[in-house]
Amino acid sequence: MNVDLLVKKLKLEPHPEGGYFKEVYRSNDIIPQKALPEGFSGDRNIATAIYFLIEKNNFSALHKIKSDETWHFYYGDALEVIEIDENGVLTATAVGNNLVEGEIFQYTVKANTWFGSRVKSGGNFSLVGCTVAPGFDFNDFELGTKEVLVKLFPKHIEIINEMTRI
């Protein structure tokens, strides 16, 4: 399988952060706003899930959401998930199938953490799934800018320059 076949067969579309995606699940059940943590602007679905595909020389730009997001490895090469938490701690986690090399099949990014992703060095593409709970809503999404992130995390200027578009 290659990227073109996966995009066609899975009906993937360009993602605003970079790469391709397709929402494959959105729960019918709703969490009312009053039952959600502070900061949510309305009701949310209990959970959502997408396919996400990224190619080498591309990246999912640093962003944050108000929910936890679990990444699941499906096919291709390992995905590197880059995070900068609220305390400025930078981590990189390889989501893939080579357990001997320290990759893991599944990984969760906690709510309100700046994160992005890219194909691990030496790879061609990664096909993963992302499950978000409470469910994803673009009202909960904030795309990072170089200006804002460098002010917040000046010691991580190199990775911020690599993982932002604006």
C-alpha positions, 0 to 999 in steps of 0.5 A: 500500500502507498499514500495515494491508495490509502487516501483513496480507499479511506477517503481521506481529505487534507487536514488543516494541521497538515496531512490527511484525515477522515472522521470515522466515529462521532458518538451520538450521546452528548455531554452537556456543557455543565458536566464538562470541565471549565473552558468548554463553550458548549455541549460535546459528543462523548468521543470522536475518532479519525484516521490520520495520515502524514507523509515525510517532509510534512508535519502536523503543526503544534496545536492544543485541544481541550480534550485528551487525544489518544493516538493508535498506530495502524500502518507504515512508519512510526509517528513522532508525537512532539509535546510541550506541556504547560510547564515547558517540558518537551517530550517526543514519543514514537507511536509505531510497531517496533517495540524493541526500538521503544515505539509504542502502539498507543499514546495519549496526549493530555488536554491543553498540551501543545503537540504536533506530529511527524513521521519519525526520521527515516520513514515515509508515511504514518497511518494512525488513528486519533480518539478524542474524549470529550469529542473533538470540536474545532471550538476547542482547537488552537493552532500555535504560532511561532510568536506565541510559542517562542514567548511561552517556551523560548528554550524550545525555539528550534522545535517550534520553528520546525513544527509551526506554519505561522 
